[in-house]
Amino acid sequence: YQGGEIVTNDINPDIETDYTRDVLELDSVFPPRSFQSVLLDPPFDAGMSEKHYEGWHAENFAAARETLATLTAPGGVLLEFGWNSHSIADAVDGWEHEALYLFKRGPNRPDVFLCVNRKYQLSLTESLPTA
């Protein structure tokens, strides 16, 4: 965070946030290339899903990635949490892997992955983000 505005979204209405929208609806709220940084941290854990989201969990990562790809400006990053290292850079053109982090949770719990991906400029007609 370097002086930009932080916008939060969570589908759980009990969590204090700016928006309570399904990620698939965010492209109707924000214009393309609105964000320099995007965090995708859906409820992918069944236990946390039951506890905080009445069982709702991320079912359509592909569609969520596509929506967030549209909202991320060229040069921007998408931080994606999940159970494996498969990320937007593996699924959508115009992205490259920048970093991968692994968070160990214990001997009987699966590790959590954080994939850092950068959107590169696809053409000369795309404007790069301004500082």
C-alpha positions in Angstrom: 0.0 0.0 0.0 1.5 3.3 -1.1 -1.1 6.0 -0.7 -3.8 4.4 -2.9 -7.4 3.8 -1.9 -8.2 0.4 -0.4 -11.5 -1.1 -1.4 -12.8 -4.2 0.3 -15.4 -6.8 -0.7 -16.7 -9.8 1.2 -19.8 -11.8 0.3 -20.6 -12.2 4.1 -22.8 -9.3 5.1 -21.7 -9.7 8.8 -18.2 -8.7 7.9 -17.3 -5.0 7.9 -16.5 -4.2 4.2 -17.1 -1.6 1.5 -19.0 -4.1 -0.7 -20.9 -7.3 -0.2 -20.9 -8.6 -3.7 -20.2 -11.9 -5.4 -16.8 -11.5 -7.1 -18.5 -12.3 -10.4 -20.6 -9.1 -10.0 -17.7 -6.7 -9.4 -17.2 -5.9 -13.1 -20.6 -4.2 -13.0 -19.5 -2.0 -10.1 -16.0 -1.0 -11.3 -14.7 -0.2 -14.8 -11.9 -2.3 -16.4 -8.4 -1.7 -15.1 -9.6 -0.1 -11.8 -7.0 -1.7 -9.5 -3.3 -1.9 -9.1 -3.5 -4.7 -6.6 -6.2 -7.4 -6.1 -6.4 -10.0 -3.4 -8.4 -13.2 -4.2 -9.0 -15.0 -0.9 -12.2 -16.9 -1.3 -13.5 -19.3 1.3 -11.8 -22.4 -0.2 -11.6 -24.3 3.1 -14.8 -26.3 3.9 -14.5 -25.7 7.7 -14.1 -21.9 7.4 -16.8 -21.9 4.8 -19.2 -23.5 7.2 -18.1 -21.2 10.1 -18.2 -17.9 8.2 -20.2 -18.3 5.0 -23.0 -20.8 5.7 -21.2 -23.4 3.6 -20.7 -21.2 0.5 -17.2 -21.8 -0.9 -15.3 -20.9 -4.1 -16.7 -23.1 -6.8 -15.8 -21.2 -10.0 -12.3 -20.0 -9.7 -12.0 -19.6 -13.5 -14.9 -17.1 -13.7 -13.6 -15.2 -10.6 -10.1 -15.0 -12.1 -11.6 -13.7 -15.4 -13.5 -11.0 -13.6 -10.5 -9.9 -11.6 -8.2 -10.1 -14.6 -10.5 -7.4 -16.3 -10.4 -5.2 -13.2 -6.6 -5.3 -12.7 -4.6 -2.6 -14.6 -1.6 -3.6 -16.7 1.4 -3.8 -14.5 -0.8 -4.6 -11.5 -0.7 -7.7 -9.3 -3.2 -10.3 -8.3 -2.5 -12.1 -5.0 -4.3 -15.4 -5.0 -4.7 -17.8 -2.0 -5.5 -21.4 -2.4 -4.7 -25.1 -1.8 -2.2 -25.3 -4.7 0.1 -23.2 -6.9 -2.2 -23.1 -9.9 -3.1 -19.4 -10.4 -4.3 -16.9 -12.9 -0.9 -17.0 -14.7 -1.6 -20.6 -15.5 -5.2 -19.9 -16.7 -5.4 -16.5 -18.4 -3.2 -14.9 -21.1 -1.4 -11.7 -20.1 -0.2 -12.8 -16.7 3.2 -14.0 -15.3 4.1 -15.7 -12.0 6.1 -13.3 -9.9 6.4 -15.2 -6.5 5.0 -18.2 -4.7 4.7 -18.5 -0.9 3.8 -21.5 1.2 2.2 -21.2 4.6 2.4 -24.3 6.7 -0.5 -24.9 9.0 0.4 -28.0 10.9 1.0 -31.7 10.6 -2.7 -32.6 10.0 -3.7 -29.5 8.0 -2.9 -28.8 4.4 -0.6 -25.9 3.5 -1.9 -22.7 2.0 -0.4 -21.2 -1.1 -0.1 -17.6 -2.0 0.6 -16.9 -5.7 1.7 -13.4 -6.7 1.0 -12.7 -10.4 1.6 -9.6 -12.5 -0.5 -8.5 -15.4 1.7 -7.4 -18.3 0.8 -5.0 -21.1 -0.7 -7.0 -24.0 -0.5 -4.2 -26.6 0.7 -0.7 -27.2 -2.8 0.6 -27.0 -3.2 -0.4 -23.4 -2.2 2.4 -21.1 0.1 1.6 -18.1 -1.1 2.6 -14.7 -0.1 5.9 -13.3 1.4 6.4 -9.9 
